[in-house]
Amino acid sequence: MSMPSERPSTGRSPANDDLVTRFFGGPPLSVIFRLVLLSILIGVILEVLGLDPWNIIQSLRTLFQRVWDMGFDAVKWLWRYLLLGAAVVVPVWLIVRLTRAAKGR
């Protein structure tokens, strides 16, 4: 006989969900989305590092203009920035998450 307050099992353990959420530092899809956006941003900044810092705004303006002008070719162009930025962002994020997890034990 089951108690009326018991919930039916959904097949997912709340402890597993909590562990994944704690590791990511928030909802996993939200964190992944933010990492993708941050990777694109860092990629753009790394691309323009050889320019005068005052040209960063112009470079961002050029970025959006190119995205608008290129249409579907922009996806290929943004992919390059995503990979460039992710090469920096994801390892740093992973190291920070792992060091915080080790301190939490």
Secondary structure, 3 states (H helix, E strand, C coil): CCCCCCCCCCCCCHHHHHHHHHHHCCCHHHHHHHHHHHHHHHHHHHHCCCCCHHHHHHHHHHHHHHHHHHCCHHHHHHHHHHHHHHHHHHHHHHHHHHHHHHHHC
